Amino acid sequence: MRLFNTLSMQKEEFVPLERGKVRMYACGPTVYNYIHIGNARPIIVFDALRRYFEYAGLDVLFVQNFTDIDDKIIAAANGAGVPCGQYAERFITEYFKDARALGVRDATIHPRATENISEIIDIISVLAAKGYAYESGGDVYFRTDRFDDYGKLSHQPRDALLAGARVETAEAKENAMDFALWKSAKPGEPSWESPWGAGRPGWHIECSAMTNRYLGETFDIHCGGQDLIFPHHENEIAQSECYTGKTFARYWLHNGFISVNNNKMSKSLGNFFTVREAAAEYGYPSIRMFMLMSHYRSPLNYSGDILLQAGNALERLSTARGNYAFLTENGASGGPREAELAFTRSFPEYRARFKAALDDDFNTADALAVLFELVRDGNTAVSAGRSPTRAFASALIGFFDELEGIFGVLPAGAHDSGSSPDASGVSDGEIADLIEARRRAREARDWAEADRIRDGLRDMGVALEDTPHGVKWKRV
């Protein structure tokens, strides 16, 4: 597998530090609000990358943090009149609701900044002892001019970084580019005791502390959005490598920006959308599909039309799988026929092209194209036989699930028939009984009764489809 490493600005063969294992870190959200569409892209993309590593047989230790102490959280909590910790906890809970609905599996570890204060203080103390950090008025800053490689991730000279950065002004800083490791306590803010007085950590240092604690001094992959390259990831490298004297992360992966109707997403422009808002209109699965239909490094343009297109593509996959599942129960008995065997013998060719796409810098767009080819050709193979065998349908659905599982775009429960009532109050068993009653009415040529049953099911949110292989149904 080859991955584009932001550090080298080229594709490199991915070779993990430890054979058979991958250690990866993704910057998580600052929990002062619901996650927005821009947040969703790295969450979804790097969840899919993790799935692919596991599909390849690798043991993945995946860490994604929560920034649960920050200026924005403090301001929002004060505005709401609740303690900062309580406010952050609320939006951590909301994060999991959205992420899980997007098909994102929980990370192996979800550490929080406030759970790692002692580790943060230890790192800052070592940096100060080595001369890389200095205290001024209760604040502690990192000396960027002491790290010769500062700017190596963003590939910009120091002067260009200074010109393009929103540099925090402080008379106490030795250099305008120096950044805060520790901030002295202000009235009404949460604080912790430290060698420099009461205060709280800066933003960048928390990730260095958590990666060091859970992944070690050097780990395989650090990933996040393109907007984090500078200053966040650049500062992580500086403080971590000065602390350990070792390489921090070996591969840096960054996803591209998302615009909204070809404009930068911004609250001031009124085009800022949370995942919760988008999902209410288009559904969580469509959002996940939208994110994976393009290469992760490509810029994406969010619009209602594109979300609808993603939903239509998702429906093609869902319908195909439903057809295959139906045939596993209603197809012909016996072993697969020769024509069916010929198609199943082509599975390795689909798999090879699927893996080749993902091995080329995790190109989900091309890999999804292979999955849609499988669906197209599978539908043709199913239609070619008067009655496809159950054995063939079972093989087809197994292979479909193998590939689709990397993307995880089909919503939870799509792979199961289920047996409990849904919101309409009618169970699968009751639907089956009504379909059987309709079949008997049709046999007796009682068309009025058959139509009455069909209309009744439709009123209950159940659509029927008469096929050469029997009656299919789905909730709508």
C-alpha positions in Angstrom: 0.0 0.0 0.0 1.2 3.5 -0.9 0.0 6.6 1.0 0.6 10.3 0.3 2.7 11.6 3.1 2.3 15.3 3.7 5.7 15.3 5.3 7.5 14.2 2.1 4.8 15.5 -0.3 4.8 12.1 -2.2 3.3 8.7 -2.1 5.3 6.3 0.0 5.0 2.6 0.6 3.3 2.1 4.0 5.4 -0.1 6.2 4.3 -0.1 9.9 6.8 0.1 12.7 5.7 -3.3 14.0 4.8 -6.1 11.6 1.1 -6.8 11.6 0.2 -3.8 13.7 -0.8 -0.2 12.9 -0.8 2.6 15.4 -2.7 5.7 14.2 -4.0 8.9 15.7 -6.7 11.2 14.5 -7.4 14.7 15.9 -10.9 14.7 17.4 -13.4 17.5 17.8 -13.3 20.4 20.3 -16.6 19.7 22.0 -18.4 23.0 22.3 -21.1 22.3 19.7 -22.5 19.6 17.3 -20.0 18.4 14.7 -20.3 20.1 11.4 -20.0 18.7 7.8 -16.3 19.6 7.7 -15.6 17.6 10.9 -17.4 14.6 9.4 -15.0 14.1 6.5 -11.9 13.1 8.5 -14.1 11.1 10.9 -15.6 9.0 8.1 -12.5 8.8 5.9 -10.1 7.6 8.6 -12.7 5.2 10.0 -12.8 3.6 6.5 -9.0 3.5 6.4 -9.0 1.7 9.7 -11.5 -0.8 8.4 -9.3 -1.5 5.4 -6.3 -2.1 7.6 -8.3 -4.6 9.6 -9.7 -6.2 6.5 -6.0 -6.7 5.5 -5.4 -8.6 8.7 -3.6 -5.8 10.6 -4.2 -5.2 14.3 -5.1 -1.5 14.6 -4.7 0.6 17.7 -6.7 3.7 16.8 -6.7 6.8 19.1 -9.0 9.8 18.6 -9.1 12.5 21.3 -11.6 14.9 22.6 -10.5 18.5 23.3 -12.6 19.1 26.4 -10.9 22.3 27.6 -10.5 25.3 25.3 -11.4 29.0 25.0 -14.5 28.1 22.9 -15.7 25.6 25.4 -15.2 27.9 28.4 -17.1 30.8 26.6 -20.0 28.5 25.6 -20.2 26.9 29.0 -20.2 30.4 30.7 -22.9 31.5 28.3 -25.0 28.5 29.1 -24.4 29.0 32.8 -23.1 25.4 33.4 -19.8 24.0 34.5 -17.2 23.6 31.7 -16.9 19.8 32.3 -20.7 19.3 32.2 -20.9 21.3 29.0 -18.1 19.3 27.3 -19.7 16.1 28.4 -22.9 17.0 26.8 -21.3 17.4 23.4 -19.2 14.3 23.7 -22.4 12.4 24.1 -23.8 14.2 21.0 -20.7 13.4 19.1 -21.1 9.7 19.6 -24.8 9.9 18.5 -23.7 11.5 15.2 -20.6 9.5 14.6 -22.3 6.1 15.2 -25.2 7.1 13.0 -22.6 7.9 10.3 -21.3 4.3 10.6 -18.2 5.4 12.4 -17.0 2.9 14.9 -15.6 4.0 18.3 -11.8 4.4 18.4 -9.8 1.9 20.4 -9.3 4.7 22.9 -11.0 8.1 23.1 -8.8 10.1 25.6 -9.6 13.6 26.8 -7.3 16.5 27.4 -8.5 16.9 31.0 -7.6 13.2 31.7 -4.0 13.8 30.8 -3.0 16.9 32.7 -0.2 15.2 34.6 1.3 13.9 31.3 1.1 17.4 29.8 2.8 19.0 32.8 5.6 16.4 32.6 6.3 17.1 28.9 6.3 20.8 29.4 8.7 20.4 32.4 11.1 18.4 30.2 10.9 21.0 27.4 11.7 23.8 29.9 14.6 21.9 31.3 16.0 21.4 27.8 15.7 25.1 27.0 12.8 24.6 24.5 10.2 26.3 26.7 10.1 29.3 28.9 7.8 30.7 31.6 6.5 34.2 31.4 3.9 35.6 33.8 2.5 32.2 34.6 2.2 31.2 30.9 4.7 28.8 29.3 5.7 29.1 25.6 7.6 26.9 23.2 10.7 28.5 21.5 10.1 27.8 17.8 13.5 29.1 16.8 15.2 26.3 18.8 13.7 23.6 16.5 15.6 23.7 13.3 13.0 21.7 11.4 10.1 24.0 12.3 7.9 24.3 9.1 8.9 20.9 7.7 5.3 19.6 7.5 3.8 22.8 6.0 6.8 23.2 3.7 7.0 26.9 4.3 9.9 29.0 5.5 9.4 30.6 8.9 8.8 34.1 7.4 6.0 32.8 5.3 4.4 31.0 8.2 4.5 34.2 10.3 2.9 36.2 7.5 0.1 33.7 6.9 -0.6 32.9 10.6 -3.0 34.4 13.0 -0.2 34.8 15.6 -1.4 35.2 19.2 0.0 38.5 20.4 1.6 38.6 23.8 4.2 41.0 25.1 5.6 38.2 27.2 6.7 36.1 24.2 10.2 36.1 23.1 9.2 35.5 19.5 6.0 36.1 17.6 5.9 32.5 16.4 6.2 31.0 19.9 3.1 29.2 21.0 1.5 28.5 24.4 2.1 25.2 26.1 0.5 26.3 29.4 -1.9 29.2 30.0 -2.2 30.9 33.4 -5.6 30.8 35.1 -8.1 33.6 34.6 -11.0 34.3 36.9 -13.9 31.9 36.3 -11.9 29.4 34.3 -11.1 25.8 35.2 -7.5 25.3 36.2 -5.0 22.8 37.5 -2.0 23.3 39.7 1.4 23.2 38.0 5.0 24.3 38.6 4.1 27.6 36.9 1.0 28.2 39.0 -2.7 27.4 38.4 -3.6 27.2 34.7 -4.6 24.9 31.9 -2.9 23.4 28.8 -2.6 25.0 25.4 -4.3 23.3 22.4 -1.3 21.7 20.8 0.4 20.1 23.8 -2.6 17.8 24.6 -2.2 15.8 21.4 1.5 15.2 22.1 0.7 14.0 25.6 -2.0 11.6 24.4 -0.1 10.1 21.5 3.0 9.6 23.7 0.9 7.9 26.4 -1.2 5.6 24.2 0.9 5.1 21.0 4.5 5.7 22.2 7.2 8.1 21.2 7.0 7.2 17.5 3.9 5.8 15.8 2.7 5.1 12.3 0.0 7.5 11.1 -1.2 10.9 12.2 -4.3 12.1 10.3 -6.6 15.0 10.2 -8.0 17.8 8.1 -5.9 19.9 5.9 -6.6 22.9 8.0 -4.7 21.3 10.9 -1.3 21.1 9.1 -0.4 24.6 10.4 -0.2 25.5 13.2 -1.6 22.5 15.0 0.3 19.6 13.5 3.4 21.6 12.9 3.5 22.5 16.6 2.9 18.9 17.6 5.9 17.8 15.7 8.1 20.6 17.2 7.2 19.9 20.8 7.1 16.1 20.5 10.5 15.7 18.7 12.2 18.2 21.1 10.7 16.2 24.0 11.8 12.7 22.8 14.6 13.4 20.4 12.8 11.0 18.0 10.6 11.0 15.0 7.0 11.8 16.1 4.7 10.4 13.4 6.0 8.6 10.3 3.1 9.2 7.9 0.9 12.3 7.9 -2.4 12.0 6.1 -4.7 15.0 5.5 -8.1 15.2 3.9 -9.1 18.0 1.6 -11.4 20.9 2.4 -15.2 21.0 2.0 -16.9 24.0 0.5 -20.6 24.6 0.4 -22.2 25.5 -2.9 -18.7 26.4 -4.1 -18.1 28.8 -1.2 -16.1 28.4 2.0 -18.2 27.1 4.8 -18.7 30.0 7.3 -21.2 31.0 9.9 -20.9 34.6 8.6 -22.0 33.5 5.2 -24.9 31.5 6.6 -23.8 28.3 4.9 -22.6 26.5 8.1 -24.3 23.0 8.5 -24.0 20.6 11.3 -24.1 16.9 10.6 -27.4 16.7 12.6 -29.0 19.3 10.3 -27.8 17.6 7.1 -28.9 14.2 8.3 -32.4 15.4 9.1 -32.9 16.2 5.4 -30.7 13.6 3.6 -30.0 10.9 6.1 -26.7 9.9 7.8 -25.9 7.1 5.3 -26.0 9.6 2.4 -23.5 11.8 4.2 -21.1 8.9 4.6 -21.6 7.9 0.9 -20.9 11.5 -0.2 -17.6 11.6 1.7 -16.3 8.3 0.2 -17.4 8.9 -3.4 -14.3 11.2 -3.9 -10.6 10.7 -3.1 -9.9 11.9 0.4 -7.4 14.5 -0.6 -9.6 16.1 -3.2 -11.6 19.2 -2.4 -15.4 18.5 -1.9 -18.3 20.7 -2.7 -21.3 20.1 -0.4 -24.8 20.8 -1.9 -28.3 19.3 -1.6 -28.1 18.0 -5.2 -24.9 16.1 -4.5 -26.3 14.6 -1.3 -29.3 13.4 -3.3 -27.0 11.8 -5.8 -25.2 10.1 -3.0 -28.5 8.9 -1.6 -29.4 7.5 -5.1 -26.1 5.6 -5.3 -26.7 4.2 -1.9 -30.1 3.1 -2.8 -28.7 1.1 -5.8 -26.4 -0.8 -3.3 -29.2 -1.3 -0.8 -31.6 -2.6 -3.4 -29.1 -5.0 -4.9 -28.2 -6.4 -1.5 -31.9 -6.8 -0.7 -32.4 -8.7 -4.0 -29.6 -11.1 -3.2 -30.8 -11.6 0.4 -34.3 -12.4 -1.0 -32.9 -15.0 -3.3 -31.0 -16.7 -0.5 -34.4 -17.7 0.9 -36.4 -17.9 -2.3 -34.0 -19.1 -5.0 -33.8 -22.6 -6.4 -32.4 -25.3 -4.3 -29.3 -27.3 -5.0 -25.8 -26.3 -5.9 -24.9 -23.4 -8.2 -25.2 -23.9 -11.9 -22.3 -23.8 -14.3 -23.1 -20.2 -15.4 -23.3 -19.1 -11.8 -20.0 -20.9 -11.0 -18.4 -19.0 -13.9 -19.4 -15.7 -12.3 -18.3 -16.6 -8.8 -14.9 -17.6 -10.3 -14.5 -13.9 -11.4 -14.7 -12.7 -7.8 -10.8 -12.7 -7.3 -10.6 -10.3 -10.3 -13.0 -7.8 -8.7 -11.2 -8.2 -5.4 -7.8 -7.5 -7.0 -9.0 -4.3 -8.7 -10.8 -3.2 -5.5 -7.6 -3.7 -3.4 -5.5 -2.0 -6.1 -7.6 1.1 -5.8 -7.4 1.2 -2.0 -3.7 0.4 -2.0 -3.1 3.5 -4.3 -3.4 6.2 -1.6 -6.8 4.8 -0.4 -8.7 5.7 -3.5 -12.2 5.0 -2.3 -13.8 6.5 -5.4 -12.2 3.9 -7.7 -12.9 1.1 -5.2 -16.5 2.1 -5.0 -16.6 1.9 -8.8 -15.5 -1.7 -8.6 -18.3 -2.4 -6.1 -20.9 -0.9 -8.5 -19.5 -3.0 -11.3 -20.0 -6.1 -9.1 -23.6 -5.0 -8.5 -24.3 -4.4 -12.2 -22.8 -7.7 -13.3 -24.4 -9.5 -10.4 -27.8 -8.2 -11.3 -27.2 -9.3 -14.9 -26.2 -12.8 -13.7 -29.3 -13.0 -11.4 -31.6 -11.9 -14.3 -30.0 -14.4 -16.8 -31.3 -17.4 -14.9 -35.0 -18.3 -14.7 -34.5 -19.1 -11.0 -31.0 -18.4 -9.5 -30.0 -20.8 -6.9 -29.8 -20.0 -3.2 -26.2 -21.2 -3.2 -25.3 -18.6 -5.8 -27.2 -15.8 -4.1 -25.4 -16.7 -0.8 -22.0 -16.5 -2.5 -22.9 -13.2 -4.1 -24.1 -11.6 -1.0 -21.1 -12.8 1.0 -18.7 -11.2 -1.6 -20.8 -8.0 -1.7 -20.6 -7.7 2.1 -16.9 -8.3 2.1 -16.3 -5.3 -0.2 -19.0 -3.1 1.2 -17.8 -3.6 4.7 -14.8 -1.4 4.0 -17.1 1.5 3.3 -19.8 0.8 5.8 -22.3 2.9 3.8 -25.3 0.6 4.3 -27.0 1.7 7.5 -27.0 -0.5 10.6 -29.5 -3.4 10.2 -29.3 -3.4 6.4 -27.6 -6.8 6.5 -30.4 -8.3 8.8 -34.0 -9.1 8.0 -35.1 -8.2 11.5 -38.2 -9.5 13.2 -39.6 -6.8 15.5 -42.2 -4.2 14.7 -41.0 -0.8 13.4 -42.6 2.5 14.1 -45.7 1.5 12.1 -46.4 -1.3 14.7 -46.4 -4.1 12.1 -43.9 -6.9 12.5 -42.1 -8.9 9.8 -44.1 -11.9 10.7 -47.4 -10.1 10.3 -46.3 -8.8 6.9 -45.4 -12.3 5.8 -48.9 -13.5 6.9 -50.6 -10.8 4.9 -48.5 -11.5 1.8 -49.5 -15.2 2.1 -53.1 -14.2 2.4 -52.7 -12.1 -0.7 -51.1 -15.0 -2.5 -54.1 -17.2 -1.7 -56.5 -14.5 -2.9 -54.7 -14.2 -6.2 -54.8 -18.0 -6.6 -58.6 -17.9 -6.0 -58.7 -15.0 -8.6 -60.2 -12.8 -5.9 -58.5 -9.7 -7.2 -60.4 -7.2 -5.1 -59.2 -9.0 -1.9 -55.6 -9.1 -3.2 -55.7 -5.4 -4.0 -57.2 -4.6 -0.6 -54.4 -6.4 1.2 -51.7 -4.7 -1.0 -53.3 -1.3 -0.3 -53.5 -2.0 3.4 -49.8 -2.9 3.5 -49.0 0.3 1.6 -50.9 2.3 4.1 -48.7 0.7 6.8 -45.6 1.7 5.0 -44.8 -1.6 3.3 -44.2 -1.7 -0.5 -44.6 -5.0 -2.4 -42.9 -6.0 -5.6 -44.0 -9.1 -7.6 -41.0 -10.8 -9.2 -40.5 -14.1 -11.1 -39.0 -15.4 -7.9 -41.8 -14.4 -5.5 -43.0 -11.3 -3.7 -40.4 -8.9 -2.3 -41.3 -6.3 0.3 -39.6 -3.4 2.0 -40.6 -0.7 4.5 -40.8 2.8 2.9 
